[in-house]
Amino acid sequence: MYQHSQSRYDIIVVGAGHAGCEAALAAAKMGQQVLLLTINLDNVGLMPCNPSLGGPAKAHLIREIDALGGAMAKVADATLMQMRRLNTRKGPAVQALRAQIDRKLYQRKMKNLVETTPNLYLKEGTVTDLLIKNNRVYGVIIGNTKVEAKAVILATGTYLRSQIFIGEESCPSGPQGQHPAVALGNALEKWLPLVRFKTGTPARVNLRSIDYDKMIKQPGNEFLQGFSFETKGLQIEQAPCWLTYTNEKTHQIVRDNLHRAALYTGAITGVGPRYCPSIESKVVEFPDRDRHQVFVEPEGWDTSEGYLSGLSSSLPADAQRALIRTVPGLENVEIMRIGYAIEYDCLDPTLLNSYLQVKGYQGLFTAGQINGTSGYEEAAAQGLIAGINTALYLREEDLITVDRSQAYIGVLIDDLVIKGTKEPYRLMTSHAEYRLNLRVDNADQRLTPLGYKLGLISEERYREFERKWEQIEQEIDRLEKYSIGSTKETNQILEEMGTAPIKHGFTLAELLRRPEVSYQDLGRLADLPELDPQVVEEVEIAIKYRGYLEKQKAAIDRFHKLEHRKLQNIEYDLVPGLSRQAREKLAQFKPMTLGQASRISGVTPADISVLLVYLEGNG
């Protein structure tokens, strides 16, 4: 029986996954009394699929969460097993961190953080309905108990009326055999239209039964860097991952059993993720490919369980076992858990505004996979913004948006609420127009002042942030002014560094702009101060990419001219010159700014010009 010490809170957060935890922590730190509800206390911060965090765009989100004062980065750094820096041969815009995480340890650390945060109450209970009157949400129903609140955040993940499929078999279930939220799904349908999405997960295997000699070792980086800007000097013995490949035998077993795969029998009606397809989808959609990557990833320090990334499947258990054992190194593997597909309900995210508040309902916010996204990082980012805005809503202060030029968080939310999604949404670096400005390394510069203003960043951390960026500016200025003449000794050093000699004097900054020269190389020509690696990285990027960064800044300034023009209480039918399609789309999506209006499909540049004239004419 659910027990609670009070019947009214400021905010109730439904779901204690990555979105729910970030939402609850942020709102509690902002002074709200928060009740965080979960179906099972043992699954706070659960990672039901891959035991990893980060990657392109996703690592950017984790860094931005940390820069705003969220929790994911610090908990990840405390529980990581391996860290790699990806895309190091490419420019800084697309470089990213990716970590293997001890899943169970991550859960324990996150649960402890939630349990020990003032103003935050973690309780077990299954929500069956919302309390709504006159389109205002005032609490939830847990069993037969009404628990009131001034606002509610729904962060239900993939649990709403979720159904698991393994071949011809299916049953109502949440991830990893958890209870599905059937009653809440049925209840929400009274208030909001729901859509059906699908995702899946691969089998888990015993790592002791693998032949690693047939695989390619994937070690972590020697220089161990954390996700959090506050993490200094990580010292762990990293666990390796292993790479292998499917082959024609694997693919033939898939083809022979397609008629038994839930994804192809018609049993699954929900749309699956484009960028994380099952092995069945890979074989069907890429028939010319003779192999696909399979990564073997450890699930924790104290377990022999491993994750087969790349072999997600809805095939029957016998077919999964057969195809897995055709993969080099897995011929005699012991399968501990079979893979499955899972189908669940979620909202059309165009029902939300940019604050992640449901349009038409006061006090109702949503975050995470209920908004049609996929991935832990996308969920956590939404949870943080939903938690912040719910707290501001209760304070009767202006709610915040983070725009597309400021953060990947802004790109994520803007894509969802303006464009919507027809499949589980995954954020990618290609979605960001200003990605050179939205790098992993400078998330603190972009967002920490906002986190400090909101009360999520401590005074001590903010002062450290200011000192760091003062150091960066001072060193850039020093290098721009530090001149060295052309001498025989200087040119000999340049030749040894692999760069061209000079005929006249030059500054260290001019030399650093040469692609083959690093900041450390300058130490052969001048005395360098002892600087933190984060400071050195920023100095090098600022000098090497100055021209590109200036062009991007000019583009962002142009973007802001549209983005910050508010569209409020406009009756689009009364705007002369607007096309009929634009009137319908603008009335449907209700964009908050002219910039958002410009990104709605069917709204043309001519329509935006008409709106600009209308806004100018009406003050």
N, C-alpha and C positions, 0 to 999 in steps of 0.2 A: 504494500500500500504506500502511495506517495505521501510523504510527510514534508511539511514546510513550516517555517517558523513565523512567516507573515503571509498575508494574502494580497499585499499590494507592493509593487516595485515601481521604479521609474521606467525601466526598460526590461522586457523579456526577450531573450535571444533563444530561438528554437533551433537546436542543433549545435553540437560542440566539435564540429570538424574544423578545418583550417579557416573557413570564413567566420564561423560562429565564435571561435576563440579570439580572433583578431578584433571582431566587432565588440565582444564583451569586454576585453581588456582595454580597448581604447575608450569606450564609454565610461567604464569604471574609473580610469585614470583622469577623466574629465569631470569626475565628481558625481556621477549618476549611480543610484542604487540599481544594480543589474542582477537579474536572475538568468543564469545560463542553464538551459535544460538539454538533457541528452537521454536517449533511449537506454544507453548502457554506459555507466561510469568508467568501465574498463577501456572504452574506445574513444576517449578524448584525444583529439589530434591524430586520429587514425589515418594511416597511409594504406588504403586498401588495395592499391595497385602497385606501381613501381616504387622501389625503395630508394628513390633519388629525388633531388631537387636541383633546379637550375637548367641551364642550357640557353640558347639564343632567345632573347626577349623574356624568358622566364626568370633568368638570373637578374635581368634588369628590374623586374618586378620585385624580387626579393630585396635587392639593394634599395629600391625606392620605399618599400615597406619599412626597412630599417631606418632610412633617412627621415621618415615621418614619425618614427618612434614605435613602430610595430614590433612584434615578437619573433616572427619566423626566422629571421637571419641568425639571431643569437641562439635560438634553440637548435637550429641546424648546425651551427659551429660547435656546439657542445656535444653533438651526437654523430658527427660525420665520421665515415670510415675511409673516405678517399676524396680528394679534390683535384679536378683538372681544369685547366684554362683552355677553352676551345677557340678555334679560328685564329690562332696566333699568327698565321701567315697572312691574314687579312687585316684590314684597318681596324682602329679602335671602336668604331661604331657597332661592329658585329661580334667583337670578342666577348666571351661570356664564361662564367664559372659554372661547373656542374659537379655536384657532390653525390656520393653514395652515402646513405643515411642508415643508421641502426634504427629500424622502424619502432621497435618496442621501447628503446631508450628515448626516442623522440617523444613518444606518447607520454612516458612517465615525466619527462622534463616539462612538457607543455601542461600536463595535468597539475603538476606541482606549482607552476607559475600561476595558473588560474586559481588554484586553491588558496594561494597565499597573497593574492592581490586584494587590497582593501576595497570595499564597496561591491565586491563580486561574490555571488553565491552560486556555486555549482551544485545542481541537484539532478537526480535521476527521475524521469517522468516522461510519459508519452502524451504529447499534445494531440487532442482529437478534433479541436475546432478553435476558431477565433471568436472573440467577443467583439461584435461590431454593432454600432447604433448610429443612425444618421450618417453613414459613411465615415465614422470615426472609430478607430480600433482602440479598445480599452482593456485588452487582456486576452487570455487564452483559457481553454477548458482542458483540464488534465483528468481523464477519467470522468468522474462526476463532480469534480472540484473546479470552481471558478477562481482564477488567480488574475487579479487586475494589475494593469500597468498603464502608464501614460503613452507608451509606444511599444511596438513589437517589431523585431527583426527576424525574418524567416531565413534560415541558413540550413535548409533540410538536405542538402547534398543530393545523392541519388537514391533516397529512401522513399520518396512519394510513390505509393502503389507499385513499388519495385518488384520485378519478376526476374528470376534467374533462369537461364536456358543452358542446358548441356545436351546437345543433340536433340532427340525427340522428347527428352524429359524437361519439365519446367515446374517451378514452384514459387509462390510468393516469398520473397526474401530480399533483404538488403545485402550490401557487400559482405563477403566472408561469413554468410549465414546469420547476419543480424536480423532483428525484427523489422519488417517494412512498415512504413507509416501509411497504412491503408486508410484508416479513419480520417486522418488529416487530409489526405489526397481527395477523398470523397467530399469532405467539407469545403476545401478550397474551391472545388468546382462550382459551388454555389455562388462564390464571390467573384471568381476570376476564370477566364478561359485557360485551359492547360493544353500543352503539347507533349508529344511522346518522343523521347530520345533514347538512344542505346549506346552503351559502351561495353568494354569487356576487359578481361585480364587473362594472362597465360598461366600455365601450370607452374607449380613450385616443385623443386627437385632437391634431393639430398646431395650436397656438394661433395660428400665423400665418395660418391659413386660415379664421379666424372673422370674421364681420361684427359687431363690437361695437356698432355703431350701433343694432342691433335688440335689444340686451340692456340690462338694468338693472345699473349698476355697483354693486358691493358693497365699499366701502372698509373698511379697518380703523379702529379708534378712534384719535383724536388722542393721548389719553393711553395710552401703551404700557405695559401691566402684564404682568409675567411670571408663569408658573406657580409658580416657586420663591419661597419666602419670602426667599431670599437674593439674588434677582436685583434689582439696583438700576439704574435709569436706562437702559433699553433704547433704543438709538438706531439705527433702520433705516428705510430708505425702503420702506414696505410695498407689497406687490403686491396689486392688487385681484382679487376674484372677480367673476363675472358671473351674473346670473339671467335665465333665459328659461323658456318653458313649452312643453309638448307641446300638441297640438291634435287635432281630430277626424281629420285625415289620418293623424297618428301612430297613433292608436288603431285606425283601420281596418286599417292594415298589420299591427298586432299581432293583431287578430281574424282576419285572412285567413291568418295563418301559425301560429296556435295549434297546429294539428295537427302542426307541425314543431318546436315548442318542447319541449325535453327535459323541462321541468317538467310538461308536460301530455300527453306521449306514454306516460308510465309508465316511462320509462327511469330517472328519478330516484325512488328510494324513500325517501330521507331527508327529514326535516322541515326546512323553511326558517325563517328568522327572520321573526317577525311584524312587527317594527318597522323592517325594512329590506327591503321586498318588491321583487321584480323589476318591470319595467314590464309584463310579462305579467300578474302578479298584480294590479297596480293596475287595469289595464283590465278584468279579469274581475271582481274583487271590488268595484269602485266604478264600475259602469256609468253612474251618473248624473253623474259628474265629467267636465266637458268639457275639463279641462286638469290637468296635474301639473307641479310645479316641477322645473326642471333647473338645477343650479348648475355652472358651468364653473370648475374649480379648478386653479391652476398646480401642477405637480409638483416644481418646483425652480427655483433662480435660473439655472442653467446648462443648461436644457433648454426646448424649445418644446412639450414633451408636457403635455397637459392632461387632467383627469379629469372625466367627465360624471356628477356625482352626481345620482342619481335615475333613471338609465337602465340599471341592472343588468339583464342579460338572459341567457337560455339559448337564444335564437332562433338560427337559422343565420346565417352571416356576411352573406349577401346581404340578408336581412330586416333585420338590425341596421343595415346601411348605409342602406337605404331609409328606415327610420323615423327615424333620426338626422337625415337631410337634410330632413325635414319640419319640423324645429324652427327657429323664427326665429333667424337668426344662424348656423345650421349648414348652410345650404343647399348650400354648396360646400366643406364641411369635409373635410379629409384625415384619414382614420381610420388611426391608426398601429398600434393593437392592438385586436383584437376582444374583446368581453366574453364571459364564460363563467360557467357554474355549476360548483360543485365540491362533491362529496359525500365524506364522510370518517367515520371511526370515532371515537367518544369513549366515555367512561364515564358511567354513571348516577351523578350526584354524591351520591346518597343512600348510595353505597358508602363515602363518606368521613366522618370525624368533623370536628369544628369546627377541628381543627388542620391540615386538609387531608392527613391521613394515611389511607391505605386501611385500612379495618377488616379485621382478620384477618391482616394482613401487617406484621411488624415492619420498620421501616426503609424503607418505601415511601410516598412522598408524591407528590402530583400538583398541577399548577397550569396555568391557562390554558384554552384551548379544548378540551383533552382532558376537562375537567370540564363541558362542555356550554355554555360561555359564548360570547358574541360580543364583539368589540371589543378593541382594543389595551389600553385602560385597565383593563378587567376582568381581562385576562390579567396585566398588570404587578402589579396589586394582589394577586392570588393568589400570584404568584411571590414577592413580597416576604414574605408571611406564611409560605409554604412554606419559603423559605430560612431565615427566622428560626427556625421550629419544628424544622427538621431539625438546625440547629446546637444548639439547646437539647436536643433528643433525644440527640444524641451527648455532650453535657455531663452528661446525666442530671439536668437541671434541669427545673422545671415548664414545660410548653409554654404558649403564650399564646393567648388568644382576645380578639378585639375585639368587644364586644357591639353590638347594634343602636342603642343610645342614644349610643354613643361615636363611631361612624364609619360612613360608607357602606360601607367595607370589611367591617364587621360585618354590615350588611344583606345585602350580596352573598353572603358565605359562608354566613350563616344561611339565606337563601332556598334556596341550592343544596343544602345537606346535609340540611335538614329538609323542604323542600317538593319538592325535585327540580325537573326541568324537562322538558317534552315538546317543546321547541324550543330553538334557540340563545338563551340567556338574555341579555337586555339590561337593565342596571340603569337605573332611572328614579327621579326625585325622589319620585314617588307611592308608591314602595315603602317609603319611610322614614317611620315614625310620628312621629319627633322631628326633622323636617327643619329646623325653626327653630333647633335647637341644632346641627345638622350643616351649617353654612354653609361656603362656599368660603373665606371670610375668616378663620375661627377654627380651621382644621384644626391649626395649630401648638399652640394652647392645649389642644386635645383629645389630641394624640398625641406632641408633641415630648418631654415628660417620659419617655414610654415608650421612644422612640427613643434618648434619652440613656442610660437605664438599660440598654438592650441593647447599648450601645457603637456605635450607628450614627450618633449625633449627636456632633459634636466638642464639647470643652469650650468653645471660643471661641463656637461657634454657640449653645450652650445659655445661656451668659451673656448674649449679645445678646438671645435670646428672653426671658430673665428681665427684662432692662432694658426691653424693649418693653412687657411686660404691667404692669410697675410704673408706667411712664409712663401707660398707659391708666387704671389704677386711680386714680392721682393726679389726672389731668385730670377724670375723672368726679366724684371727690370735690370738686374745686375748683368745678366747675360747679354741683354741688348746693348749695354754700355761698355762691356769688357772688350777692349780692342787688343788685337795682337798683330804685330807687323810681319811682313813676309821675310823670313830668314831661311838660310840653308837648313838649320836645325828643325825649324817648324815644318818645312816641306818634307823633310825626311820622315818626321813623325806622321804627317798626313799620308805619305806613301805607304808606311807600315800599317796605317789604319784602313787602307784600301780606298782612299778618296783622292780626288785630284788636288794638285798643288795650287797655290795662290801666287799672284804677282804683286798684289797690293795688300794693304792692311785690311783686316776684317774683324767682325765681332764674333764672340762665341755663339751667339744666337744664329748668325748667318751660317756658321759651320754646322750647327745642330739641325738646320733645315735640310741638310743633305740626307737623303734616305738611309745611307749606309752608316751614318754617324749616330751614336747613342750618347746620352748624357754622361755615362761613365767614361766614354772615350775622351771627353773634354778634360778629364783629370790628368791627361798626359801633357796638356798645354797650360793648365792653370790650376790653382788650388781650388778644390770644390769643398763646400761646407758639408758637414754630416747631416743628411736630410733623411726623413722617413721615406720609405719606398713609395707611399701614396703621393707624397709631395713631388718626388722625382718624376713619377708617371704623369702628373698633371702638367708639370713644367715642360716636359718633352712634347706632349700632345699639343699644348697651347702654342708652342713655337713652330713645330713641324706643320701643323694644320691651320696656321693662322689665316691664310687666304680663304680656305674652305669654310672656316668657322665664321668669318666676317660675311661671306655670301649667305650662309645659313641664317645668321642674325638678321640680315636684311629681309630674307624671305619670311622669317618669323614676325618681324615688324609689320610686314604687309598682311600677314595672316591675322594679326591682332586687330587690325582696323575693322575686319569683318567679325571676328570672333567675339569682340567685346561690345558689339552693338546689340542691345537687348531687344527681344521681340516679346512684348507683354501685352495681353488683352487686345490683340489685334483681330478684328473680324475680317478674315481674308476675302470673303465675298464682297466686301466694300472697297477693296483695293483695286482701283482701275488699272487695266493693262495686264493683270496676272492671267496666265493661261488657266484653263479649267482644271487641267491635271495638277498644276502647282497649288491651286486653291484646295483641291481635295487632299493632296498629300500634306500640305502645311496644317490643315485643320485636323488631319488624322494624327500626325506625329507631334504637333505642338512644340516645335523647336524653341529653345530658350534664347538662342542668339542667331544672328544673321549667318554666322559661320556654320552653325549646325544646319540651318536651312539649306545652305549651298551644297551640303553633302547628302541630301535626301534624293534618292533616285526619282527622276521625273521632274525635279526642279532645275531649270536651266539657268545659265548665266544671265540670259535676258530677264528671267523672273527675278533674279537677285537685284539686277539694275532697277527694275520697277519698284521693288521693296525699298531700295536705298532712296529713290526719289520720294517715295511715300513717307519714309521716316523723316527725311529732311523737311518735307513740307508740313509735317505734323509735329515738328519739334522733338 
